[in-house]
Amino acid sequence: MSERKQAMSAEDHSDVHLPLLALLQRGVRWFSDELLERLEAAGVDPITPAHAVVLAHLHGGTSLSIAELARRAGVTRQTMHRAVTQLLGEGLLTSTPGPGFPRSTLITLTVAGCRRSDVALGILHDLERVLESQLGPAALAELRDSLMRAWPR
């Protein structure tokens, strides 16, 4: 066996012992890198992973509080507030007074936010199809199901 093949073989086996966290991070990095590259190719301003989480939970006409967005995304209110503030500044979200608690606000996508969200979600859907072609439909469905069951909302 050539040195190159031995090195590749050793690398392949070393991944077996990587902690699950490292493998999950590798997947997130692949999705993030591909998303940014494809957004740029589509002529759309980049979306950070934090922004993608916000946009993924808002749909045209849906209004949610920052607390509810944070709960759905599994992040702190402070983290969500930071991302929402940035997206408000970019004109992708609007903020209106909410019912109840005096300081509550409802967050909604603007037309520009809907467009960027639609493009980003379309790209993410395409990336899932790429992953499906590598793993097969059953394995991707099992992965999705396992990830949904692993961490309750």
C-alpha positions as CSV (number, residue, x, y, z in Angstrom):
1,M,0.0,0.0,0.0
2,S,1.3,3.5,-0.9
3,E,2.2,6.0,1.8
4,R,-0.6,8.2,0.7
5,K,-3.2,5.4,0.9
6,Q,-1.9,4.4,4.4
7,A,-2.1,8.0,5.6
8,M,-5.7,8.3,4.2
9,S,-6.6,5.0,5.8
10,A,-5.2,6.1,9.1
11,E,-7.1,9.4,8.9
12,D,-10.4,7.5,8.1
13,H,-9.9,5.3,11.2
14,S,-9.0,8.2,13.4
15,D,-12.4,9.8,12.7
16,V,-14.1,6.8,14.3
17,H,-12.7,7.9,17.7
18,L,-13.6,11.6,17.4
19,P,-16.1,12.7,20.0
20,L,-19.6,13.2,18.7
21,L,-19.3,16.9,19.4
22,A,-16.4,17.2,16.9
23,L,-18.5,15.3,14.3
24,L,-21.5,17.5,14.9
25,Q,-19.4,20.7,14.6
26,R,-18.0,19.4,11.3
27,G,-21.5,19.1,10.0
28,V,-22.5,22.5,11.2
29,R,-19.4,24.0,9.7
30,W,-20.1,22.3,6.3
31,F,-23.7,23.6,6.3
32,S,-22.5,27.1,7.3
33,D,-19.7,27.3,4.8
34,E,-21.9,26.0,2.0
35,L,-24.7,28.4,2.9
36,L,-22.4,31.4,2.8
37,E,-20.9,30.3,-0.5
38,R,-24.2,29.7,-2.1
39,L,-25.7,33.0,-0.8
40,E,-22.8,34.9,-2.3
41,A,-23.3,33.1,-5.6
42,A,-27.0,34.0,-5.5
43,G,-26.1,37.7,-4.9
44,V,-27.5,37.6,-1.4
45,D,-25.8,39.2,1.6
46,P,-24.4,36.6,4.0
47,I,-26.4,35.3,7.0
48,T,-24.6,34.2,10.1
49,P,-25.7,31.0,11.8
50,A,-27.3,33.0,14.5
51,H,-29.3,35.0,12.0
52,A,-30.3,31.9,10.2
53,V,-31.8,30.5,13.4
54,V,-33.9,33.7,13.8
55,L,-35.0,33.6,10.2
56,A,-35.8,29.9,10.3
57,H,-38.3,30.4,13.1
58,L,-40.1,33.4,11.5
59,H,-42.3,32.9,8.5
60,G,-44.2,35.5,6.5
61,G,-46.8,37.0,8.7
62,T,-45.6,35.3,11.9
63,S,-44.9,37.5,14.9
64,L,-43.0,36.2,17.9
65,S,-41.5,37.7,21.0
66,I,-37.8,37.6,21.5
67,A,-38.4,35.2,24.5
68,E,-40.4,32.8,22.3
69,L,-37.8,33.0,19.5
70,A,-35.1,32.2,22.1
71,R,-37.1,29.3,23.5
72,R,-37.7,27.8,20.0
73,A,-34.0,28.2,19.0
74,G,-32.7,26.9,22.4
75,V,-30.6,30.0,23.1
76,T,-30.7,32.6,25.8
77,R,-32.8,35.7,25.5
78,Q,-29.7,37.8,25.5
79,T,-28.3,35.8,22.5
80,M,-31.5,36.1,20.6
81,H,-31.8,39.8,21.5
82,R,-28.4,40.4,20.0
83,A,-29.2,38.6,16.7
84,V,-32.6,40.3,16.5
85,T,-31.0,43.8,17.0
86,Q,-28.6,43.1,14.2
87,L,-31.3,42.0,11.9
88,L,-33.5,45.0,12.8
89,G,-30.5,47.2,11.9
90,E,-30.3,45.4,8.5
91,G,-34.0,46.0,7.8
92,L,-34.8,42.3,7.8
93,L,-37.1,42.5,10.8
94,T,-39.6,44.9,12.4
95,S,-40.4,45.3,16.0
96,T,-43.9,46.2,17.3
97,P,-45.2,46.5,20.8
98,G,-46.6,43.3,22.1
99,P,-49.6,42.6,24.3
100,G,-49.1,42.0,28.0
101,F,-45.9,42.9,29.7
102,P,-45.1,46.6,28.9
103,R,-41.7,45.9,27.4
104,S,-42.6,42.9,25.3
105,T,-42.2,43.3,21.6
106,L,-43.2,41.2,18.6
107,I,-40.7,40.5,15.9
108,T,-41.8,40.1,12.3
109,L,-40.0,39.6,9.0
110,T,-39.9,42.5,6.5
111,V,-40.4,42.0,2.8
112,A,-36.6,42.0,2.5
113,G,-36.3,39.6,5.4
114,C,-38.8,37.2,3.8
115,R,-36.8,37.3,0.5
116,R,-33.5,36.6,2.3
117,S,-35.1,33.9,4.4
118,D,-36.7,32.2,1.4
119,V,-33.4,32.1,-0.4
120,A,-31.5,30.8,2.6
121,L,-34.1,28.1,3.4
122,G,-34.1,27.0,-0.3
123,I,-30.3,26.7,-0.1
124,L,-30.5,24.7,3.2
125,H,-33.1,22.4,1.6
126,D,-30.7,21.9,-1.4
127,L,-27.9,21.1,1.1
128,E,-30.1,18.5,2.8
129,R,-30.6,16.9,-0.7
130,V,-26.8,16.8,-1.1
131,L,-26.6,15.1,2.3
132,E,-29.4,12.7,1.3
133,S,-27.5,11.7,-1.8
134,Q,-24.4,10.9,0.3
135,L,-26.3,9.0,3.1
136,G,-29.4,7.8,1.4
137,P,-33.0,8.8,2.1
138,A,-33.5,6.3,5.0
139,A,-30.3,7.3,6.8
140,L,-31.1,11.0,6.5
141,A,-34.6,10.5,7.8
142,E,-33.1,8.5,10.7
143,L,-30.6,11.2,11.4
144,R,-33.3,13.9,11.4
145,D,-35.5,11.8,13.7
146,S,-32.6,11.0,16.1
147,L,-31.6,14.6,16.4
148,M,-35.2,15.7,17.0
149,R,-35.5,13.0,19.8
150,A,-32.1,13.7,21.3
151,W,-32.7,17.2,22.4
152,P,-36.2,18.1,23.5
153,R,-37.5,21.6,22.7
